[in-house]
Amino acid sequence: MTRGGTAALRVGSLMLVMALAACSGDGGKPPLESFTAEEIYKRGEYELEVGNPRRPDLPLYYFSEVERLYPYSEWAKRALIMEAYTQHRAKDYEAARGSAQRFIDTYPGDEDAAYAKYLLALSYYDQIDEVGRDQGLTFQALQALRDVIEQYPESDYARSAMLKFDLAFDHLAAKEMEIGRYYLKQRHYTAAINRFRVVVEEFQTTTHTPEALMRLTEAYLGLGLTDEAQTAAAILGHNFQSSPFYGDAYVLLQNRGLSPKAKGDSWLASIYRQVIKGEWL
């Protein structure tokens, strides 16, 4: 396209925006029946890009009107994915999930389905820090991120989903550790052990495994179960000898005249045997 053609296109777009703005009625939302789907969509884009970021209802109005007035058009399809994006940007995560899922259901084979699936996953992921000890949304984020990775493995969204999956997985382990530390501090050793065991068995690939093994050493010593304490420290030493948590576990045992060593037939002893065979971690 020539410079003159590009300039004319920009002028035309600006005139369109001005025309729509001039028609504004109820709260800056003009009646749109006399405009084409493309014109309404571009007004929505304009409001999204240069409008008031505190008024997501304005671009959403235009995008939704494209769907209402031209439900079977290509512009309606574009408007729906933009609705999901706008809602997510406004942190209206539930609405974003609804729009993204509607796009997936309506256009499952479309090239933007991968992005819709990614937005759906993000709508869960971005709420993780808001949910306190309720990890339901974290599990849903993991499942949605896994869907992106498995269904669109070659997409850029899959690569981003992999990173976020690891972070969400680590978040779950961190919550188990937080609760376990609380129980350990209260000397509720059995309850603490149950939490640390979850980390060792289900979240062993996260960064929290070394500390979980050290805390298991501490908790089992608190119960007087020295075989389990020594075995936990032995696993820690075998896999994370350079970790400062191994040094802490070693000192705990040394103060009792003990050393890291696999003993007994507990669940930890079973894991230790798997470690030696290279079947774990």
N, C-alpha and C positions, 0 to 999 in steps of 0.2 A: 504493500500500500504506500502511495506517495505521501510526502509531508502534508500536502494540501488536503488529501483524503483523510489523513489522521486528524488533522485540525478540524475538519468539517465534522468528523465523527464525535470529537470531544465537544464541539459546540452544540451538536444535536443532542448529546446526552445531557449537557447542562440545561438546554432549553426544556428537555423532558422533565428534569427534576424541578425546574422552576414552574413548569405547567402543573405538575402534580401538587406542588406546594401551594400554588395559587388557589387550587381547588379545595384546600383543607377546610374541613368542616368541624366535626366533633373532635375536639382535643387534638387537632393536627392530623386527623385521620380522614382523608377525603373519600367521597364515594368514587368507586373505581370502575363501574360498569362500562364506561365509555373508553377505557384504556385497554391496550393489548396485554397479553400475559407477559411478554418481554418487557414492556414498559413498567408494569407493576413490579416485576421481579427486580429490575434495575433500581427502582426507587427503594426497594428493601435493602439492596446492596449498599446504596448510598447512605441510608440511615444507619446501617451497621458500621460502615467505615468512618463516616464523618459526623454522625449524629451524636446525641447525648448518650454516653455509655450507661447512664443511670436509667435510661428509658428503653430497655430491650423490647418493650411492648410495641414500639413503633416499627422496627424492622419485622417483628413477628406478625404484625398486622398485615403488612404487605405480602409476606410470604404465604400466610394463611389464606389471603384473598386470592392469590394465584391458584391455590388448590381449589378454593370454592368456586371460582368463576371459570377456571379452565382445568377441570379435574383430570383429564386424560392427556394433557399436553406434556411435552418435554420439559417445559418450564415448571410445571407442577411438580415433576420429579425433582428438579433442582431445588425448588422452593422447600420441599420436605426435608432434604438433607441440611439445608441452611437453617431451617427451624431447629433441628436437633443441635446444630453447632451454636446458634444464638442462645438457646436455652442453657446449654452447657457453659458457655462463656458467662452467662448471668448467674451461674451456680444454682439454677433450677434443675437439679439433677434428676428428679423424678420425671419431670416433663421431658427432659432430654432423652431419658431412657424410653419413654413412650414414643416419641417421634422417631428415634433411631430404630426401635423395634418395628414400627409401622413401615418404615422404609424397607427394612429387611424382608418383612412379610409381603410387601407389595412388589418389590423389585429385587428378588433374591439373586438374579443373575446379572445385575447391573454392575458396572465397574466400580461404582461408589458403594457397593454393598460392604466391601472390606472396611471402608472408612466408617460406615454406619455401625458396623460391628465393633470397631475400635472405639468410637464415641460411646457406645453402650458400655463397654468395659471401663472406659475412663469415668463414666458417671458413677460407677461403684468405687473405683480406685481413689478418686479425688475426695471421697468421703471417709476414707479410712481413719484419718486422724480425728474425726468428729464423733466417733462412735463409742469412745471409752472402752469399757471391757466387753461390750457386745460385738462379737467378731463375725456376725452374720454377713454384713456387707463385705468384709474382707474375703470370706469364702466365695461369695458371689463374684467379687472382682477376679479372684483366681480362676474361677470357671470361665468367666467371660474372656479373660485374657488368654486362657488356654484355647478357647474357640478361635480367636484371631490367629494364634500361632499355628494351630492345626489346619484351619480351613484356608488360610491365606499365607502359607509359609514363605513365599517368595516376595511378599510385599514389604514396603518400608514399615508398615504398621506392625508386622510380625516382629521385626527387630526391636522396635520400641516396646512392644508387648512383652517380649522376653525379659527385658530389663525391669519393667514394672512388676512382672510376675515374681522375679527373684526378690524384689523389695517388699512386695506384699507377703510373700512366704516368710521372709525374715521378720516382718512385722508380727505375724502370728507367733513365731517363736519368741520374740521379745515380750509379748504379752504373757506367755506361759512363764517366762523367766521372772517377770515382774511379780506375778502372783506367787510363784515359788519362793522368791526371796522374802516376800511378806510372811509366808507361813514359816519359813526357816527362822526369821527374826523372832517370831512368836513362839518358837520351839515346837511348832506343830510339824514334827519331822516327817511323819507318814504322808501328810497332805503335800508337803514340799517335795518329797520324793516322787509322788505321782506326777507333779508338774514337770520336774526335771527329766523324768523318764520319757514323757511325751516328746520333749525336745530331742533327746538322744535317739529315740526310735523313729520319730516321724519327721523331724526337722534337722537331720544330721548333716545336711549340706549347708546349713546356715552358719553364720559367724558366732552363734551362741552355744554351739556344742562344747567347746572347751570349758566355758564357765559352768555349763550344766553338769559336766562330769566332776568338776571341782566341788560344786555344791552338793552333788550326790555323795562325794567323799565326806564332806562335812556333816551332812544329814545322817548318813549311816553311822558315823562315829558318835553322833548325838544319841542314837538308839543303841549303841554298843554292838552294832553288827559289823565287826571288824573285817570279816571276809569280803563283804560287799564293798566296804570302804576301800580296801586294798585293791580290789578288782577294778573299781571305777578309776582309781588313780593309775592303775596299770594301763588301762585303755587310753587314758589321757596322755600318759607318757609315750605310748607306742605311736600315737597319731599326732600329738601336738607337743612334743617335748620342748620346743622352743617357746611355747606359750607361757606367759607369766602365771597363768592359772595352774600350770603343772608345778611350778615352784611353790605356789601356795598349798596345793594338795600334798606335795612332798613334805612340807614343813608340818602340816597337820598330822600326818602319819608319824613323822619322826618324833614329834612330841609325845606320842603314845608308844614309842619303841617299835614302830611298825615300818614297813616299806611297801612300795607299790608291787603287787604280786597277785596274779589271778588265783583265786581260791574259791572253793565251794562249788555249788551247782545252781546259782541264781541266774536270773535273766541277764545280768551283767557278765557272768562267766560264759554264758552262751554267746554273747556278743564278742567277748574277747577271743573265743575260739574262731569265730568268723573273721575277726580282724587278722589273726595270724594267717589264716588261709587266703586273705585278700578278698574276701567276699563282702566286706562292709567298709564304708567310708572310702 
